[in-house]
Amino acid sequence: MATAEHRVEERIVGADWALDEFERIHFERCEFIDVDLTEAALAGCVFTNCVLANVRANAATFTRCALLHCVIRRSSFFDATFDDCKLTGTQFLDCTLRPLHLVGGDWAFVLLRGQDLTGTKLSGLRLREADLSEANLSRADLTGADLGYARLTNAKLRGADLRGADLAGVQLRGLDVTGARIDLAQAVLFAAAYGADVRP
């Protein structure tokens, strides 16, 4: 098990870290290219301003980790778990994110544009000001999620469960919410978005 290191501006190419365990490692401005993290366990690790390209993190477990302002390209997180993680400002570009297991956490300002999150459980997740434009959120569980000021332009929300989610500042007009479950307070917001004069 690797523990308590601070690694700065390293370029890590082709490393085989499958099944490895990492605890409290801080990677800063590092590049990870073609790295295998399959079934790896990371706890309390921090990635700051890092680039991850073609990383395989299938079935990996991230526990109380932080990926801050990272760029993640063409990487796979099939069956990965993020438990109470912070991903502020991180960008996912052409990644595989299904199935994905999320237990709470702060994903504010995350870029998930165009990502397939069909059926993903995002309940209670902080997605404030996240970019979910053109993402597929069909049948996603967004109950209690903080979507305040998130961008949902052309996102697919068919059959999603939005009950209890904070939709403050979200552009609701034009969203396809066919079959989506919403609560009464959200119904008022949607009605107002379409110009209805909502009164008690």
N, C-alpha and C positions, 0 to 999 in steps of 0.2 A: 504494500500500500504506500502510495506517495502522499506525503502530508506537509503542510505548512511551508510552501515555497512561494517565492515571488519571481516569476519569469517574465522578462521584458524583451520585446522586439525580437522574438525568436521566430524562425521559419521552420515549421515542423511538417515534413513531407513524408507520406507513406508509412507513418507509424502504425504499428499494430497494437492497439490498446484494448482490444476486445477482452471482456471479462475482468479488466483491471479495476482497481479501486483508487479513488482520489479524494483527499479530504483537505479542505482549506488551502487549495492551491490558487494563487492569483496570477492569471495570465493577462499581461497588459501589452496592447499593440502587437499581438502575436498573429501569425498566419498559420492556419491548419489546412493542409492540402492533402486530399486522398487519405485522411486519417480514419482508422477503423475503431469506433467506440462501441461496437455491438455488445450489448449486455453489460456495458461498463456501469459502475456505480460512482456517482460524483456527489459529494456532500459538502456544503459550505464553500464551494468553489466560486471564483469570480473571474469573469471574462470581460475585460474593459477595452473597448475600441479594437476588437479582434475581427479577423476575417476567417470564416470557415467555408471552404469550397470542396464540394464532393466528399463531405464527411458522412460516414455511415454510423448513425447512432441508434440503430434499430434495437428496440427493447432495452435501451439504456435508461437509467434512473437518475434524475437530477433532483436532489433534495436540498432545499434552502440555498439554491445557487442563484447567482446573478449574472446575466448576460446583458451588459450595458452598452448601448450604442454599437452593437456588433452588426456585421453584414454576413448573412448566411446564404450561400448560393448552392443550388443543385445538390442539396444534402437531404438525407433520408432520416426521418424520425419515426419510422413505422413501429407502432406499439411502444413508443417511448413514454416515460412518465415524468411530468414536471410537478413536484410537490412543494408548494409554497415558495415559488421562484419569482424573481424579479427580472423582467426583460425590457426595461425602459428603453425606448428608442431603437430597439433592434429590428433589422429588416430581414424578412424571409423572402428570397427570390427563387422561384421555380423549385420549391422544396416539396418533399412528400411528408405530409403531416397526418396521415390517417392509417390506422386508428391512433389517436393521441389521448393520453390520460392526464387530465389536469386536476390538481387539487389546490384550489385557491391560488393566490399569487397576484402580482402586479404586472400587467402587460400594457401599461399606459404608453401611448405614442408608438406602439409596435406597428410595423408595416406588414400587413398580411394580404396585400392587394392580389386578387385573383386566386388565392389559395383555396384548395378543396377541404372544407371542414364539415362536410356532410355528416350529420349525426353526432358531432363531437359534443361532449359535455363541457360547457363553458360556464356553468352556473357559479355565481359568486365571484367570478373573475373580474378584476379591474382592467377594463379595456378603454379607459378614458382617452379620448382623442386619438384612438387607434385608427389606422387606415384599413378598412375592410371593403374597400371598393371592389366590386366585381367578384368578391369571394362567394363561394357556395356554402351557405349556412343552412341549407335545407335540413329540416328535422333536428337542428342543433338545439341543445338545451342551454338557453341563455337566462334562465330564471335567476333573478337577483343580481345579475351582472351589472357592472357600472359601464354603460355605453355613452356616458355623457360626452357630447360633442364629437363622437366617433363619426368617421366618414363611411357611409354605407351606399354610396352611389352605385346603382346597378347590382347590388348584392342580392343573392337569392335567399329568401327567408321563408320559402314555402314549407309549411308544417313545423316551423320552429316554435319553441316555447319561450315567449318573451315576458311572461308574467313576473312582475316585481322588478324588472330591469329598469335602470335609470336611463331614460331616453332624452334627457334635457339637451337641447341644442342640436339634436339629430334632425337632418332633413328627411322628413317622413314621406313627403309627397312623392309619388312615383315608385315607392318600394312595392315589390310583389310579396305580399304577406298572405297569399291564398292558403287557407287552412292553418295559419299560425294561431297560436293561443296567446291572447292578450288579456290584461285585466281592465277593469272599468276606467281607471285613471288613464291608461294608455289609449283606450278607445276615445276618450275625450281629446287627447293629443292628436290622434289620427284624424278625427273629425275636424278639428281646428285647422290642421294642415291642409285640408281640402276646402277650407273657406266656410265651414259651418259656424253658425252663431250659437255656441254652446252656452246654455243657461241652466241654472238650477231649477 
